[in-house]
Amino acid sequence: MDIGGRITELRREKGLTQQELADRLYVSRQLVSKWESGDRRPDYKTVEKIAQTLEAKPEEIVREEDVIIEELAACVPKEGKSGSNENCQIDLPALLNGFLKTLPEAACDIFIRRYRAHETPEEIGARYGVGDNYVRSILARTRKKLKKYLKEKQNG
């Protein structure tokens, strides 16, 4: 079952309306509706808050590994030069290694800790003495660079 379906199921088990869940999370009812319909996806930190509110474990909503895979999958270009991805074969590990060599040391280490060691932004932030929002910002910028790098390599 998808994240939205699990949120809906757990919310209903607790006898809560979307508005009541939204109020407890300090978000809008519309945002809860978008999560449940699949139009938006909460980040893992928000999933943890939702799970706590619904007296569940975050893993009952989504596994951290699935979030990590989805974050990286969003960086892989959908189409090649011809507009089709059918015959497009890429050596993703080699491309990732090449990409990592282009990064500053700190950004590279943060990227590896998140996507290879599966550390949370909170754990990485604690390691470096910075806030998890700073780590999330570095990761978002690095994923954007990765997407551009992969697209350039794919289009030759």
C-alpha positions as CSV (number, residue, x, y, z in Angstrom):
1,M,0.0,0.0,0.0
2,D,1.2,3.5,-0.7
3,I,2.0,6.2,1.9
4,G,-1.3,8.0,1.3
5,G,-3.3,4.8,1.7
6,R,-1.5,4.0,5.0
7,I,-2.1,7.5,6.4
8,T,-5.8,7.2,5.5
9,E,-6.0,3.8,7.1
10,L,-4.2,4.7,10.3
11,R,-6.2,8.0,10.6
12,R,-9.5,6.1,10.2
13,E,-8.5,3.5,12.7
14,K,-8.0,6.3,15.2
15,G,-11.4,7.7,14.3
16,L,-9.9,11.0,13.2
17,T,-11.1,13.3,10.3
18,Q,-8.6,14.9,8.0
19,Q,-9.2,18.2,9.8
20,E,-8.5,16.6,13.2
21,L,-5.3,15.1,12.0
22,A,-4.3,18.4,10.3
23,D,-5.0,20.3,13.6
24,R,-2.8,17.9,15.5
25,L,0.0,18.3,13.0
26,Y,-0.4,22.1,12.6
27,V,-0.9,21.7,8.8
28,S,-3.9,22.4,6.6
29,R,-6.6,19.9,5.9
30,Q,-5.9,20.3,2.2
31,L,-2.3,19.1,2.8
32,V,-3.5,16.0,4.6
33,S,-5.9,15.4,1.7
34,K,-3.0,15.7,-0.8
35,W,-0.9,13.2,1.2
36,E,-3.8,10.8,1.3
37,S,-4.6,11.1,-2.4
38,G,-0.9,10.8,-3.4
39,D,-0.7,14.4,-4.9
40,R,2.0,15.2,-2.3
41,R,4.3,13.1,-0.3
42,P,5.4,14.0,3.2
43,D,9.2,13.9,3.9
44,Y,10.4,11.3,6.4
45,K,10.5,13.8,9.3
46,T,6.9,14.6,8.7
47,V,6.1,10.8,8.4
48,E,7.6,10.5,11.9
49,K,5.3,13.2,13.2
50,I,2.3,11.6,11.5
51,A,3.2,8.2,13.0
52,Q,3.6,9.7,16.5
53,T,0.2,11.4,16.2
54,L,-1.5,8.2,15.0
55,E,0.3,6.1,17.6
56,A,2.1,4.1,15.0
57,K,5.7,3.4,13.9
58,P,7.0,5.4,10.9
59,E,7.8,2.0,9.2
60,E,4.0,1.3,9.2
61,I,3.6,4.3,6.9
62,V,6.9,4.1,4.8
63,R,10.3,2.6,5.2
64,E,13.2,5.0,5.3
65,E,14.9,3.0,2.6
66,D,12.0,3.6,0.2
67,V,12.3,7.4,0.9
68,I,16.0,7.3,0.1
69,I,15.4,5.3,-3.1
70,E,12.7,7.7,-4.2
71,E,14.9,10.7,-3.6
72,L,17.6,9.3,-5.8
73,A,15.2,8.0,-8.4
74,A,13.9,11.5,-8.9
75,C,17.4,12.5,-10.1
76,V,17.5,10.0,-13.0
77,P,16.4,11.5,-16.3
78,K,13.3,10.0,-17.8
79,E,14.2,10.5,-21.4
80,G,17.3,10.5,-23.6
81,K,18.1,12.4,-26.8
82,S,15.4,10.6,-28.8
83,G,12.7,11.3,-26.2
84,S,12.5,7.6,-25.3
85,N,14.1,5.7,-22.4
86,E,13.4,2.2,-23.9
87,N,17.0,1.6,-25.2
88,C,18.8,3.9,-22.8
89,Q,21.3,1.9,-20.8
90,I,23.2,3.8,-18.2
91,D,25.9,2.6,-15.8
92,L,24.5,4.4,-12.7
93,P,27.2,3.3,-10.2
94,A,29.9,4.6,-12.5
95,L,28.0,7.8,-13.2
96,L,27.5,8.3,-9.4
97,N,31.2,7.8,-8.7
98,G,32.1,10.3,-11.4
99,F,29.5,12.8,-10.0
100,L,30.8,12.4,-6.4
101,K,34.3,13.4,-7.6
102,T,32.9,16.7,-8.8
103,L,31.5,17.6,-5.3
104,P,33.2,19.6,-2.5
105,E,34.4,17.2,0.2
106,A,31.7,18.1,2.8
107,A,28.8,17.8,0.3
108,C,30.2,14.5,-1.0
109,D,30.5,13.1,2.6
110,I,26.9,14.3,3.4
111,F,25.6,12.7,0.2
112,I,27.4,9.4,0.9
113,R,26.2,9.3,4.6
114,R,22.6,9.8,3.5
115,Y,22.5,7.6,0.4
116,R,25.1,4.9,1.1
117,A,25.1,4.7,4.9
118,H,21.3,5.6,5.2
119,E,21.9,8.1,8.0
120,T,19.1,10.5,8.6
121,P,19.6,14.3,8.2
122,E,19.4,14.5,12.0
123,E,22.2,12.0,12.4
124,I,24.3,13.8,9.8
125,G,23.7,17.2,11.4
126,A,24.7,15.9,14.8
127,R,27.9,14.5,13.3
128,Y,28.8,17.9,11.8
129,G,27.3,20.1,14.5
130,V,24.8,21.6,12.2
131,G,21.0,21.6,12.0
132,D,19.1,18.9,10.1
133,N,17.5,21.7,7.9
134,Y,21.0,22.7,6.8
135,V,21.7,19.0,5.9
136,R,18.4,18.8,4.0
137,S,19.4,21.9,2.0
138,I,22.8,20.5,1.1
139,L,21.1,17.3,0.0
140,A,18.5,19.0,-2.1
141,R,21.1,21.1,-3.9
142,T,23.3,18.1,-4.4
143,R,20.3,16.1,-5.9
144,K,19.6,19.0,-8.2
145,K,23.3,18.9,-9.4
146,L,23.1,15.1,-9.8
147,K,20.0,15.4,-11.9
148,K,21.7,17.9,-14.2
149,Y,24.9,15.8,-14.3
150,L,23.0,12.7,-15.3
151,K,21.1,14.5,-17.9
152,E,24.2,15.9,-19.4
153,K,25.9,12.5,-19.4
154,Q,22.8,10.9,-20.9
155,N,22.6,13.4,-23.7
156,G,26.3,13.1,-24.4
